C-alpha cells in the first residue's frame, strides 16, 4: 500500500521549519501568558499534572510511529496492526491515569492533583488516534499537511488556555490548552483519512512493528520520564512555587528544544532512511546537516545566556526571577543535546535505533540517583545536574556513530570546538554590550533585544568565520537562489 503523495527535501524541510518556528512562537507565547496569569504555585500544579500524564503519553506516541515511517513497504496488515495497537494502548493508559489520580494526590499531598490528572487522561486516547495518522503523512513526505494541522490545533489550544487563565480558571487553563489542541489535531487528521479495513490483527506484522520501536519507546520513556521526575522532585522536595519556576525554565529551554528536535527528527528520519544502503553518502549528509543546525543553535544559546533574566522580567514579571539561572544552565546543556540529535536520527535510519536508548540509560543511570540521594537542593543545582546529562549522552551517541557509521571522532570534536569558541565570542560581546547599555541606563524592554541580538549575531558570525567552507557554501546557495528568483521574473510589461 503506497502512502500519499511525495514531497521534495527542500519543501519538506521548509514546511517542517515553518511548523517548528510557529510552534515555538505558540508554545513560548502561551507559556509566558498563562504563567503571568496563574503565578508560580498554580502554574506549578498544572505543570505537575500534565507532566504525570505525559509519561504514558510518550509510550502511545512512539509505540508504532517510527516503524511506520521507516518501513520500505507498508502493507495493509502492518497498517491495521499499528492502528489497533495504538488505539488500544491509548484507551488502556487513559483508564489507568484516571485510576491513579487519587494515589498521586496522596503522594504529593495535594488533593487538587487528582481531578486535574483525570481531566487530562483523554490526551492518551487522542494520541492513540494521532500517532499512526501522523506517521502515515510523514511517510508520504506530506509535511505541509502535517504542519497545517498541528499549527491550527496548537494555536487553538493556546487561545483556549490563555482565555481560561484570564477568566480565573487557575491550573485548569493548562488542561483546556492541552485538550483543545489534541482534540482539534485528531479531528483534522482523521478527516478523510484512509483508515484500515476491518479485520484481525496480523500477529507477525504487529511484532515486527513493536520490535523495531521497542528501543525508541524505551528511549522516549526515559526522556519524558526523567524530565517529569525532575519536576516531581522539585514539587515534592521544595514547593509548588519552585515547581512553577522549574516548569517555566524547562519549557523555555527543553520544550522549545523538543519542538525543534521533533521536527528535525521526523524530516531527517524520512529522508536519511532512503540512504540506509549508502552509508558513505549518509555520513556526508549528516555532517552537513549538523553544521547547519549548530549555526542556528549556538547563537540562540548565546542570546539566552546573556539575557535570560531580562526575558523573564519583561515577559512574566520580576516575581519569576528565580527561574532565570535555571534557564541559563539548561540552555548550556542544550548545546550538546542538539549536537547528538542528528547522529541519533542517522543511526535509526541505518537500522540501529538503540543509540538513543543507550545514551539516556547512561545519563539517567548516573544523574537520577544523585538527584534523589542528595536531598533538597536549590534550583540551580538541579539544573546543573540535568545539564550534565547532556555531556554523558553526547559521548555515548558519538561513540555509536563512530562504530555504526564510521563517523570520525576528530570531526565531531572539531565541530564542538567551533561551537564553544563561537559561543564564547557571543557571550563576551553580549555581556560587554549589556554593561555599556545598563550604564546609560536602558529600560529592560529595550535592553533585551539589543543584548540578545548582539550576542546571537556575534556567535553566528564567529561560527562562520571559523568554518570558511560552510560560509562559502551558504553564500553560493544564497546567490543561486537569488539568480533563480530573478530568472523567474517576467521581462517587459505584462499585458
C-alpha positions as CSV (number, residue, x, y, z in Angstrom):
1,X,0.0,0.0,0.0
2,X,1.6,3.2,-1.0
3,X,1.2,6.3,1.1
4,X,0.0,9.5,-0.4
5,X,1.9,11.9,-2.4
6,X,5.6,12.6,-2.3
7,X,7.5,15.8,-1.4
8,X,10.9,17.3,-2.0
9,X,13.6,17.6,0.5
10,X,13.6,21.4,0.3
11,X,9.8,21.6,0.5
12,X,9.6,19.2,3.5
13,X,12.4,21.0,5.4
14,X,10.7,24.3,4.7
15,X,7.4,23.1,6.0
16,X,8.9,21.4,9.0
17,X,10.8,24.6,9.7
18,X,7.7,26.6,9.4
19,X,5.9,24.3,11.8
20,X,8.8,24.3,14.2
21,X,9.1,28.1,14.2
22,X,5.4,28.9,14.6
23,X,5.1,26.1,17.1
24,X,7.9,27.7,19.1
25,X,6.1,31.1,19.0
26,X,2.8,29.5,20.1
27,X,4.4,27.4,22.8
28,X,6.6,30.2,24.3
29,X,3.9,32.8,24.0
30,X,1.2,30.7,25.6
31,X,3.5,29.5,28.4
32,X,4.5,33.1,29.3
33,X,0.9,34.4,29.1
34,X,-0.5,31.6,31.2
35,X,2.3,31.8,33.7
36,X,1.7,35.5,34.1
37,X,-2.0,35.0,34.9
38,X,-1.5,32.0,37.2
39,X,1.5,32.7,39.3
40,X,4.3,30.3,40.2
41,X,2.4,27.9,42.6
42,X,-0.7,27.4,40.4
43,X,1.4,27.1,37.2
44,X,3.5,24.5,39.0
45,X,0.4,22.5,40.0
46,X,-0.9,22.4,36.4
47,X,2.5,21.6,35.0
48,X,2.9,18.7,37.5
49,X,-0.5,17.2,36.5
50,X,0.4,17.5,32.8
51,X,3.9,16.0,33.4
52,X,2.5,12.9,35.1
53,X,0.2,12.3,32.1
54,X,3.0,12.9,29.6
55,X,5.0,9.9,30.8
56,X,2.5,7.4,29.4
57,X,1.6,9.8,26.6
58,X,5.0,9.3,25.1
59,X,4.6,5.5,25.1
60,X,1.4,5.8,23.0
61,X,3.0,8.4,20.7
62,X,6.1,6.3,19.9
63,X,4.6,2.8,20.0
64,X,4.4,2.4,16.2
65,X,5.1,5.8,14.7
66,X,8.8,5.4,13.7
67,X,8.3,1.8,12.4
68,X,5.5,3.0,10.1
69,X,7.8,5.8,8.7
70,X,10.9,3.7,8.4
71,X,9.5,0.6,6.6
72,X,10.5,0.2,3.0
73,X,7.0,-1.1,2.2
74,X,3.8,-0.6,4.2
75,X,1.1,-3.2,3.7
76,X,-2.4,-3.4,4.9
77,X,-1.6,-5.9,7.6
78,X,1.0,-3.6,9.2
79,X,-1.2,-0.5,8.9
80,X,-4.2,-2.3,10.6
81,X,-1.9,-3.7,13.3
82,X,-0.4,-0.3,14.0
83,X,-3.8,1.4,14.1
84,X,-5.4,-1.0,16.5
85,X,-2.4,-1.3,18.8
86,X,-2.2,2.5,19.1
87,X,-5.8,2.9,19.9
88,X,-5.7,0.1,22.5
89,X,-2.7,1.5,24.2
90,X,-4.2,5.0,24.4
91,X,-7.5,3.7,25.8
92,X,-5.9,1.4,28.4
93,X,-3.5,4.1,29.6
94,X,-6.3,6.7,29.8
95,X,-8.2,4.5,32.2
96,X,-5.0,3.8,34.2
97,X,-4.4,7.6,34.5
98,X,-7.9,8.2,35.9
99,X,-7.5,5.4,38.4
100,X,-4.1,6.6,39.6
101,X,-5.2,10.2,40.3
102,X,-6.1,9.7,44.0
103,X,-2.8,7.9,44.6
104,X,-0.8,10.7,43.0
105,X,-2.7,13.3,45.0
106,X,-1.9,11.4,48.2
107,X,1.8,11.1,47.2
108,X,2.2,14.8,46.6
109,X,-0.2,15.8,49.4
110,X,-2.2,17.9,47.0
111,X,-5.9,16.9,46.7
112,X,-6.4,19.1,43.6
113,X,-4.0,16.9,41.6
114,X,-6.4,14.0,41.2
115,X,-9.1,15.8,39.2
116,X,-6.5,17.6,37.0
117,X,-4.9,14.3,36.1
118,X,-8.3,12.7,35.4
119,X,-9.2,15.6,33.1
120,X,-6.0,15.2,31.1
121,X,-6.4,11.4,30.7
122,X,-8.3,11.8,27.3
123,X,-5.0,13.1,25.9
124,X,-3.8,9.5,25.9
125,X,-6.7,8.2,23.7
126,X,-6.3,11.2,21.4
127,X,-2.6,10.4,21.0
128,X,-3.6,6.9,20.1
129,X,-5.5,8.3,17.1
130,X,-3.0,10.9,16.1
131,X,0.3,8.9,16.2
132,X,-0.4,6.5,13.3
133,X,-2.1,9.1,11.2
134,X,0.9,11.5,11.6
135,X,3.2,8.6,10.7
136,X,1.3,7.9,7.5
137,X,1.5,11.6,6.4
138,X,5.2,11.9,7.3
139,X,5.9,8.6,5.5
140,X,4.3,10.2,2.4
141,X,6.5,13.3,2.9
142,X,3.3,15.4,3.4
143,X,5.0,17.7,5.8
144,X,2.8,20.6,4.6
145,X,-0.3,18.8,5.6
146,X,1.2,17.9,9.0
147,X,2.3,21.4,9.6
148,X,-1.1,23.0,8.8
149,X,-3.0,20.6,11.1
150,X,-0.5,20.8,14.0
151,X,-0.3,24.5,13.9
152,X,-4.0,25.1,13.8
153,X,-4.6,22.7,16.7
154,X,-1.8,24.2,18.8
155,X,-2.9,27.7,18.0
156,X,-6.5,27.0,19.1
157,X,-5.2,25.2,22.2
158,X,-3.1,28.2,23.1
159,X,-6.1,30.6,22.7
160,X,-8.2,28.3,24.9
161,X,-5.6,28.1,27.6
162,X,-4.9,31.8,27.8
163,X,-8.7,32.5,27.8
164,X,-9.3,30.2,30.7
165,X,-6.3,31.6,32.6
166,X,-7.6,35.2,32.0
167,X,-11.0,34.2,33.3
168,X,-9.6,32.9,36.6
169,X,-9.6,29.2,35.7
170,X,-6.2,28.7,37.5
171,X,-4.5,25.4,36.8
172,X,-7.4,24.3,34.6
173,X,-6.1,26.6,31.9
174,X,-3.4,24.1,31.2
175,X,-6.0,21.3,30.9
176,X,-8.0,23.4,28.5
177,X,-4.9,24.2,26.4
178,X,-3.9,20.6,26.0
179,X,-7.3,19.1,25.4
180,X,-8.3,21.8,22.8
181,X,-5.0,21.3,20.9
182,X,-5.0,17.5,20.9
183,X,-8.7,17.2,20.1
184,X,-8.5,19.6,17.2
185,X,-5.5,17.8,15.7
186,X,-7.2,14.5,16.0
187,X,-10.3,15.8,14.1
188,X,-8.2,17.3,11.4
189,X,-6.0,14.2,10.9
190,X,-9.0,11.8,10.9
191,X,-11.0,13.8,8.4
192,X,-11.0,11.7,5.2
193,X,-8.0,9.7,6.4
194,X,-7.5,6.3,4.8
195,X,-8.4,4.1,7.9
196,X,-7.6,0.4,7.7
197,X,-10.2,-2.1,6.7
198,X,-11.8,-4.2,9.5
199,X,-10.1,-7.5,10.2
200,X,-8.0,-9.5,12.6
201,X,-4.6,-8.2,13.7
202,X,-1.7,-9.9,11.9
203,X,0.4,-11.0,14.9
204,X,3.6,-11.2,12.9
205,X,3.1,-7.7,11.5
206,X,2.4,-6.3,14.9
207,X,5.5,-7.9,16.4
208,X,7.7,-6.5,13.6
209,X,6.5,-3.0,14.4
210,X,6.8,-3.4,18.1
211,X,10.3,-5.0,17.8
212,X,11.6,-2.1,15.8
213,X,10.1,0.6,18.1
214,X,11.0,-1.1,21.3
215,X,14.3,0.8,21.9
216,X,12.6,4.0,20.6
217,X,9.7,3.7,23.1
218,X,12.2,3.0,25.9
219,X,14.2,6.0,24.9
220,X,11.2,8.3,24.8
221,X,10.0,6.9,28.2
222,X,13.5,7.7,29.6
223,X,13.4,11.2,28.1
224,X,9.9,12.1,29.3
225,X,10.2,10.1,32.5
226,X,13.4,11.7,33.6
227,X,12.0,15.2,32.8
228,X,8.9,14.6,34.8
229,X,10.9,13.0,37.7
230,X,12.9,16.2,37.9
231,X,9.7,18.2,38.0
232,X,8.2,15.8,40.6
233,X,11.4,16.1,42.7
234,X,11.2,19.9,42.7
235,X,7.5,19.9,43.5
236,X,7.8,17.2,46.3
237,X,11.1,18.3,47.9
238,X,10.8,22.0,47.5
239,X,7.4,23.6,46.8
240,X,4.7,24.1,44.1
241,X,6.2,27.6,43.6
242,X,9.6,26.0,42.9
243,X,7.9,23.6,40.6
244,X,6.4,26.6,38.8
245,X,9.9,28.2,38.4
246,X,11.3,24.9,37.2
247,X,8.5,24.3,34.7
248,X,8.8,27.8,33.2
249,X,12.6,27.3,32.8
250,X,12.3,23.8,31.3
251,X,9.6,24.8,29.0
252,X,11.5,27.8,27.7
253,X,14.6,25.7,27.0
254,X,13.7,21.9,26.9
255,X,10.2,22.2,25.4
256,X,11.4,24.7,22.8
257,X,14.3,22.3,22.0
258,X,11.9,19.5,21.9
259,X,9.7,21.2,19.3
260,X,12.7,21.8,17.1
261,X,14.1,18.3,17.7
262,X,10.8,16.6,16.8
263,X,10.5,18.5,13.5
264,X,14.2,17.7,12.6
265,X,13.8,14.1,13.7
266,X,10.8,13.4,11.5
267,X,12.2,15.1,8.4
268,X,15.7,13.5,9.0
269,X,14.3,10.1,9.5
270,X,12.1,10.2,6.4
271,X,15.0,11.3,4.2
272,X,18.0,9.6,5.7
273,X,16.1,6.3,5.7
274,X,16.4,6.5,1.9
275,X,20.2,6.5,2.2
276,X,20.4,3.5,4.6
277,X,22.1,1.3,2.0
278,X,24.6,4.1,1.0
279,X,26.5,4.6,4.2
280,X,29.2,7.0,3.0
281,X,26.6,9.4,1.4
282,X,24.5,9.2,4.6
283,X,27.5,10.3,6.7
284,X,28.3,13.2,4.4
285,X,24.7,14.4,4.6
286,X,24.8,14.0,8.3
287,X,27.9,16.2,8.8
288,X,26.4,18.9,6.6
289,X,23.2,18.9,8.5
290,X,24.9,19.1,11.9
291,X,27.0,22.1,10.8
292,X,23.9,23.9,9.6
293,X,21.9,23.0,12.7
294,X,24.6,24.3,15.1
295,X,24.8,27.5,13.1
296,X,21.3,28.2,14.4
297,X,21.6,26.7,17.9
298,X,24.8,28.4,19.1
299,X,23.5,32.0,18.6
300,X,20.3,31.1,20.4
301,X,22.2,29.7,23.3
302,X,24.4,32.8,23.5
303,X,21.4,35.1,23.5
304,X,19.8,33.1,26.4
305,X,23.0,33.2,28.4
306,X,23.2,36.9,28.1
307,X,19.6,37.9,28.5
308,X,17.6,35.2,30.2
309,X,16.8,37.3,33.3
310,X,15.7,40.2,31.1
311,X,13.4,37.9,29.1
312,X,11.7,36.6,32.2
313,X,11.4,40.1,33.8
314,X,9.8,41.5,30.6
315,X,7.6,38.6,29.8
316,X,6.2,37.4,33.1
317,X,7.4,39.9,35.7
318,X,10.1,40.2,38.4
319,X,8.3,37.7,40.6
320,X,9.6,34.9,38.3
321,X,13.3,36.0,38.6
322,X,14.3,32.7,40.4
323,X,13.7,30.9,37.1
324,X,16.4,32.8,35.2
325,X,19.6,30.9,36.4
326,X,17.9,27.6,35.6
327,X,17.1,28.9,32.1
328,X,20.8,29.8,31.5
329,X,22.1,26.4,32.8
330,X,19.7,24.4,30.8
331,X,20.5,26.4,27.7
332,X,24.1,25.4,28.1
333,X,23.2,21.7,28.2
334,X,21.0,22.1,25.1
335,X,24.1,22.7,23.0
336,X,25.2,19.1,23.4
337,X,21.6,17.8,23.1
338,X,21.4,19.3,19.6
339,X,24.9,18.0,18.6
340,X,23.8,14.4,19.2
341,X,20.3,14.8,17.7
342,X,21.1,14.2,14.1
343,X,23.6,11.4,14.6
344,X,20.9,9.6,16.6
345,X,18.5,10.0,13.7
346,X,21.1,8.8,11.2
347,X,21.7,5.7,13.3
348,X,18.0,5.0,13.5
349,X,17.7,5.4,9.7
350,X,20.6,2.9,9.2
351,X,18.7,0.3,11.3
352,X,20.5,1.0,14.6
353,X,17.8,2.7,16.8
354,X,19.4,1.7,20.1
355,X,21.9,4.5,20.3
356,X,19.4,7.0,21.7
357,X,18.3,4.4,24.3
358,X,21.9,3.7,25.4
359,X,22.5,7.4,25.8
360,X,19.6,8.0,28.0
361,X,20.2,4.9,30.0
362,X,23.7,6.1,30.7
363,X,22.9,9.6,31.6
364,X,19.9,8.8,33.7
365,X,21.6,6.0,35.4
366,X,24.3,8.4,36.6
367,X,22.2,11.5,37.3
368,X,18.9,10.4,38.7
369,X,20.4,8.5,41.7
370,X,22.4,11.6,42.5
371,X,19.3,13.8,42.4
372,X,17.3,11.7,44.8
373,X,20.1,10.8,47.1
374,X,21.2,14.5,47.5
375,X,18.1,15.6,49.3
376,X,16.5,19.1,48.8
377,X,18.9,21.4,46.8
378,X,18.5,24.8,45.2
379,X,17.1,25.1,41.6
380,X,20.4,26.0,40.0
381,X,22.0,22.8,41.4
382,X,19.1,20.7,40.0
383,X,19.5,22.5,36.6
384,X,23.3,21.8,36.6
385,X,22.7,18.1,37.2
386,X,20.2,18.0,34.4
387,X,22.5,19.8,32.0
388,X,25.4,17.5,32.9
389,X,23.4,14.6,31.5
390,X,23.8,16.1,28.0
391,X,27.6,15.5,28.1
392,X,27.1,11.8,29.0
393,X,24.6,11.2,26.3
394,X,26.7,13.1,23.7
395,X,29.6,10.8,24.4
396,X,27.5,7.7,24.0
397,X,25.9,8.8,20.7
398,X,29.2,10.0,19.3
399,X,30.8,6.7,20.1
400,X,27.9,4.8,18.5
401,X,28.1,6.9,15.3
402,X,31.9,6.2,15.1
403,X,31.2,2.4,15.3
404,X,28.0,2.2,13.3
405,X,28.5,4.9,10.7
406,X,32.3,5.2,10.6
407,X,31.9,8.8,11.6
408,X,35.2,10.2,12.9
409,X,35.6,11.4,16.5
410,X,38.0,14.1,15.2
411,X,35.4,15.7,13.1
412,X,32.9,15.7,15.9
413,X,35.4,17.2,18.4
414,X,36.5,19.9,15.9
415,X,32.8,20.8,15.3
416,X,32.3,21.1,19.1
417,X,35.3,23.3,19.5
418,X,34.0,25.7,16.8
419,X,30.7,25.8,18.7
420,X,32.3,26.6,22.0
421,X,34.6,29.3,20.6
422,X,31.7,30.9,18.8
423,X,29.6,30.7,21.9
424,X,32.3,32.4,24.0
425,X,32.6,35.2,21.4
426,X,28.9,35.8,21.5
427,X,28.8,35.7,25.3
428,X,31.7,38.2,25.6
429,X,30.2,40.7,23.2
430,X,26.7,40.4,24.6
431,X,27.8,40.9,28.2
432,X,30.0,43.9,27.1
433,X,27.1,45.5,25.2
434,X,24.8,44.9,28.2
435,X,27.3,46.5,30.6
436,X,27.5,49.6,28.4
437,X,23.8,49.9,27.9
438,X,23.0,49.4,31.5
439,X,25.3,52.3,32.4
440,X,23.2,54.7,30.3
441,X,20.6,53.4,31.8
442,X,18.3,51.5,29.4
443,X,14.9,50.1,30.1
444,X,14.7,46.2,30.1
445,X,12.3,46.1,27.2
446,X,14.9,47.8,25.0
447,X,17.9,46.2,26.7
448,X,16.6,42.6,26.0
449,X,16.6,42.7,22.1
450,X,19.8,44.7,21.9
451,X,21.9,42.4,24.1
452,X,20.4,39.2,22.9
453,X,20.7,40.4,19.3
454,X,24.4,41.3,19.7
455,X,25.2,38.1,21.4
456,X,23.4,36.0,18.7
457,X,24.9,37.9,15.8
458,X,28.4,37.7,17.1
459,X,28.2,34.0,17.8
460,X,26.8,33.3,14.3
461,X,29.5,35.4,12.6
462,X,32.2,33.8,14.7
463,X,30.9,30.3,13.7
464,X,31.0,31.2,10.0
465,X,34.5,32.8,10.3
466,X,35.8,29.5,11.8
467,X,34.2,27.5,9.0
468,X,35.0,29.2,5.7
469,X,33.8,26.2,3.7
470,X,30.4,26.4,5.2
471,X,30.3,30.2,4.7
472,X,31.2,29.8,1.0
473,X,28.6,27.1,0.6
474,X,25.9,29.3,2.1
475,X,27.0,32.3,0.0
476,X,26.8,30.1,-3.1
477,X,23.4,28.8,-2.3
478,X,22.1,32.3,-1.5
479,X,23.4,33.7,-4.8
480,X,22.0,30.8,-6.7
481,X,18.6,31.3,-5.1
482,X,18.7,35.0,-6.0
483,X,19.6,34.2,-9.6
484,X,16.7,31.7,-9.9
485,X,14.3,34.3,-8.5
486,X,15.5,36.9,-11.0
487,X,15.2,34.4,-13.8
488,X,11.5,33.8,-12.9
489,X,10.6,37.5,-13.1
490,X,8.7,38.5,-16.3
491,X,10.7,40.5,-18.8
492,X,9.0,43.6,-20.0
493,X,5.5,44.8,-19.3
494,X,2.8,42.2,-18.6
495,X,-0.1,42.5,-21.0
